[in-house]
Amino acid sequence: MAATQVRTCCCIVGGGPAGVMAGFLLARAGVRVTVLEKHADFLRDFRGDTVHPSTMQVLADVGLLDEFLKRPHSELSEISGRIGTRMLKLADTRHLPTAAKFVAVMPQWDFLNFLSGAADRYPAFRLLMSTEAGRLIEEGGRVVGVEAHGPDGALEIRADLVLGCDGRTSQVRAEAGLTVRDIGAPIDVLWFRLPRRPDDAQAALGNIGPGYMLVMIDRNDYYQCGFVIPKGGIEAVKAQGLAAFKASLAAIQPMIADRLEGLRSWDDVKLLTVTIDRLERWWRPGLLCIGDAAHAMSPVGGVGINLAIQDAVAAANQLAAPLREGRLSDADLAAIQKRRTLPMRLIQGLQVAVQERVLAPALKADQPFEPPWPALLLDRVPLLRRIPARVLGMGFRMERVKTPEHPGAAA
């Protein structure tokens, strides 16, 4: 059967934070957008839960922050972690010059459902679920669309711009032949859930000690847990047996010792392979990659979702008028990479430093150790906690929405 022909101004591949935010902002600015999401819903355990002040500032800029904060979430303004035997205060966001002075913890699928619902108010926005992108369509050395397959069969989507927002395993960047530079990561993460009880004391978000790091994200009725292991170390962990794995978890966080029966087999533990990389060039004529498709981030600091959204805001600011007016140029695409490269590289550099100087040594340690002196200094001098708070909460370049709502854009 012949593919169904679809014409749009911007085809966004990937319905994650970068894709949905870019789609929302472009549709709000009067640009016809089609977003392709290969899954039937947004439910992914590996997606980040932290919505940082920079992201909530974007929501404030477009009048959505109050509505967003009515959804179930928890708030972190003082960020602490257990390093060795000591609980240390590491960051304080209460002094940030942002509309929300805290990190909101909300399952990413709730955030994406909220944001896509807001985007649906604009007739120019179209979200196609269960629709997977395939081969790029090229003419005269320019990308002019993408082939896709959805619930009703094959699609041929023609667009002035294909925006690759399909994550660290991006099909778009592979199809486009863009060169990836692998920065490397010495860790992987084992991902699993444990029950949370209403009377639980507040658990440390991060627990670092000799031979381990455990992250516990409070999702209201359960904890989403990440157990950090050396890169490629999954088989060694499995060889010791599930009982030994559960015993180590109980030793790290005694509070969860009586609820580990939920881990019945290794099927309940998923491997998240950590990658840090970046494209040498984010674009080709007619195509641009942003978010993890352009620069895969480590989970350190939980900043990946927020950096991706900052890319989306910068892209919408730069591209809305050229797309709407049919004058998109290569210079517009290059400008986005130029603007977002430095903040991305600085964050990746910090992540690599934390991995190499804190996490990797901790995983190799076989006896108790003292926290590194910068962590001790942050705990002792409250004023200094504003520095990591600003980096985590706002990044190195916080983008503000500059494109006004286009007249007649809303339904």
Secondary structure as UniProt FT lines:
FT   STRAND          4..7
FT   STRAND          10..13
FT   HELIX           17..28
FT   TURN            29..30
FT   STRAND          33..36
FT   TURN            45..46
FT   STRAND          50..51
FT   HELIX           53..61
FT   TURN            62..63
FT   HELIX           65..69
FT   STRAND          74..76
FT   STRAND          78..83
FT   TURN            84..85
FT   STRAND          86..92
FT   TURN            94..95
FT   STRAND          103..105
FT   HELIX           108..119
FT   TURN            120..121
FT   TURN            123..124
FT   STRAND          125..128
FT   TURN            129..130
FT   STRAND          132..139
FT   TURN            140..141
FT   STRAND          142..150
FT   TURN            151..152
FT   STRAND          153..158
FT   STRAND          161..164
FT   TURN            168..169
FT   HELIX           171..176
FT   STRAND          180..182
FT   STRAND          187..195
FT   TURN            198..199
FT   STRAND          206..209
FT   TURN            210..211
FT   STRAND          212..218
FT   STRAND          222..230
FT   TURN            231..232
FT   HELIX           234..240
FT   HELIX           242..252
FT   HELIX           254..262
FT   HELIX           266..268
FT   STRAND          270..273
FT   STRAND          277..279
FT   STRAND          283..284
FT   TURN            285..286
FT   STRAND          287..289
FT   HELIX           291..293
FT   HELIX           300..302
FT   HELIX           304..324
FT   TURN            325..326
FT   HELIX           330..354
FT   HELIX           355..359
FT   HELIX           360..364
FT   HELIX           373..380
FT   HELIX           382..385
FT   HELIX           386..394
FT   TURN            407..408
//
